[in-house]
Amino acid sequence: MLYGKLLEIKVILDTVCPWSFIGKRRLEKALTVMPETSYSVSWEPYQINPTIPVQGLERRTYLEEKFGSIEHANKVSRNLELVGSDIGIDFHFEKIKFTPNTVLSHRLIQYASRRQINLSKLIDSLFIAFFKNGEDIGSGNNLKNIAVQHGLNGDDFLNYISSDGDHILVLKKDEGFRRLGVQSVPCFIIDGKYTVSGAQPPEIFHKVFDLAQQVN
């Protein structure tokens, strides 16, 4: 599959959204069959739980509020584990003891986006830290460790978050996507015109890519 023009892909996600992790992997799978196609990807912030307090929320409390019961939450988790296993994601929901506010993790993404690193891999590290290792990715020190793993200056990152760097930017971007009608994530905007909502299979992305290529 060969496309003639640059595809601009905007990925709107949240770092504690399992479907965002799944959708990212499915997008990447769609792109692997397009090795000679030029594309750019930007990663944009969205909070699925914007009312979570800054200090986060105990996981059991969060699940009961969101799903009504732990039993229902566990059923949803088992389904996600099956879906994830098909694309190489190893979810360990039982390890998650805390649901964080995700503004700090989105600020790490903004911070890293201005530096010469593989941003996609850093985002994977955030997902893995939360969904596989059960780490609190609302913790500045945990985020510092992830930053350092990707060659970033940990102390500089801590100074950045202590100075509120990009805090307002993240909130404004989140608000802007809501005004555009984004009600859930992941959401993918292709060439600023075409939207793919949800963690769709690769063939759906291919159809949208084809459509985008037909428009000059």
N, C-alpha and C positions, 0 to 999 in steps of 0.2 A: 504494500500500500504506500504510494508516494504522493505527497502533496506539494504544491508549488509555492505557497506563500507561508510566511511565519504565522503559526497559530499562537494567539495570546490567550492563556488559560489562567483565570483567576479562581483560586480555590478558597472558599470560605468554610472555616472549620472551627471546632473547639477542641482543646487538648484533653478534655475528659469525656468526649463523645465517642463511644465505640464505633458508631457508624461512620464518623469522620475518618477513623483509622482504616476501616474497611474500604470506604470510598477512595481514600488515597491510594491504597494498594490496587484497587480495580482500575483507577486512572492510570497508574504506572504500568499495569499489565496491558492496557490498551495502547499505551505509547511504545511498548517494547516491540510491537509489530510494525512500527513506523520508524525504523532506524535512520532513514535518510530524510526524515521530515524535520524541519526547523520549528521549534516551539519555545515559548517562554512561559514560565509558571510563577505566579506570585501567590503568596500565602497570606490570607486575610483573617482578622479576628472576629469571633462571634462567641457570645456566652449563652450556652443553653440554660444556665442557671444564674441569671444576672442578680438574683436576690440573695444568693449565698453570701453570708457575711465574710468580711476580709479574712478572718481567722479560720474560715472553713466550717464544716459541719460534720459531726460524727456520722459515719456511713450508715449505720442502722437507722438512725433518725431520718436521714435523707431518703433512704429507700422506702421507708414506711410512708413518708409524706408523698413521694412521687408515685409509688405503685399501689399503695393501700395496704399492702401486707408484704412480709418477707417472703412468703411462699410464692406470691406472684412475681416478685423481683427475682427470685431464684429461677423460676421458669423462663423468664426473659433472658437471664444470664446464660442458661444452658443453650438456648437457641442461638445466642450470639457466639458462644464457644464453637458450636457446629459450623456456623457461617464462617467464622474466623479461621477455623482449621483448614477450610478449603483453599484459602489463599495465604497460608503460612503464618497466620497470627495466632499466638499462643496466649489466649486470655486467661488470667487467674484472678477472677473477681473476688474469690475468697480471701485474697491477700489485702484487699483494699479496706482499710479501717477508717478512712477519712475522705470526705469529698471536699476538695479545695475550691476556693475562688480562683478563677483562671486568669485574672488580669495580669498577674506577674509572669505567668508562662507566656502569655501573648506579648508581653513587653520584651521577654528574652528573644522571641522570634523577630520582633522589630529591631532590637539591638543587633542581633546577628545578621540581619538582612543588609546591613551597611558594611559588613566585613566580608573578607574573601574566604568564605567557608561553604560547605555543602549544606544549604539550608534544609533541604529535604531530609537529609540524614539526621540533622539536629531535631527536626520535628518527630522523626521516628523514635529518637531517643526519649523524647518527652512522652510519647505514647507508651513505649516499652517500660519506662520508669513507673508509670501509673498503672497500666493494665497488666503487666507481667510481674513487676516487682512490688507493687502496692505502695510505692513511694508517694509522699506528699509533695506534689509539684506546685503547691502554693507556698512552699518554703523557699525563702531566698537562698539559704545555704544549699539546699538540694539542687536548685536551679543553677547555682554557681558551679556545683560539681559537674553538671551536664555541660555547662558552657566551657569549662576547662577541658573536658573530654574532647571537645571539638576545636581545641586550640585557641580559645578565647581567654582573655585576661580576667581571672575570677574576681580580683579586687576591683578592677575597673567596672565590672558588671555590678558588683554590690554598690559601688558609688553611684552608678547610673540609677539603680532602683531606689536608692535612698534619696535621690534628688528628684524623684517623680518623673524621670525622663520617659517620655512617650505615654505617660498614664492617660492624659487627656486624649491623645491621638487614638489610642486603642478604644476608648469609650466612644469617641466620635465616629470611628469606623464602624463599630458595632451598631451604633444608633443609625448610621447612614444606611447600612444594609437592611435594617428593619424597615426604614422608610421606603426602601425600594421594594419591599414585599417579601423579603427573606424571612421565613417563619421557622425554619429548621435547617440543620446542617447534617451532612455536607451539602454545599451548593456550589456548582461549577458554572462560571460564566465564560463562554468562548467568544473571543473577538468582540466583547462588549455587547453582543447581540443575542446570543443563544444560551439558554440556561438548562442545565441538567440538575435536577433536584434529587437528592438522595444518593445512596451508594449503589448506583446503577451498574449493571454488568458491562464489560468492555465493548460489546457490540453496540450498545446504546451510544457510547462515546464516539465510536467510529461513524455512526450515522450523522451525529451532529458535526463531527469534523468534516465529513463529506459535504454537508450542507453549507458550512462556513466557507469551504473552498470554492463553492459555486458562485459566491457573491464577491464581486470586485470591490 
